[in-house]
Amino acid sequence: MKIPPFHLAIPVSSISKSMEFYGKLLGCQEGRRCIKGSWVDYNFFGHQLVCHFTSENFKPIDHFNPVDGD
């Protein structure tokens, strides 16, 4: 089964740590990068993964959707 390409944007507290993890550890090819350092994107096994800098204090809102009625 072929999965259509997807775009996944995630908040990160450190662009440099994200680059270390996705670029060096996982070996994902870097695509584009904001010259101001606020985001970087990767070829994530044929999909697009974008790391967006938020802050050290970022607290995501808990959110979930029911799946199969659960």
C-alpha positions, 0 to 999 in steps of 0.5 A: 500500500502506498501512502500519499505524501503528508506534511507534518509540522511540529513545535520544538524548543530547540532548532539545533537539537532538532537538526541533530536528531532528524538530520544526523541521528535519523539521517533525514535530508534537510530541505529548506531552512528559515534564515532567521532560524525559526524553522527547518524542514526535512525529507522524512522518508518521502514526507515533509517534516517541519520543525517550528521553533516555539520556546522553552516554555511552550505548553501544547493544548491537550487535544484528542479525537475519539477513534472508533468510538473510543 
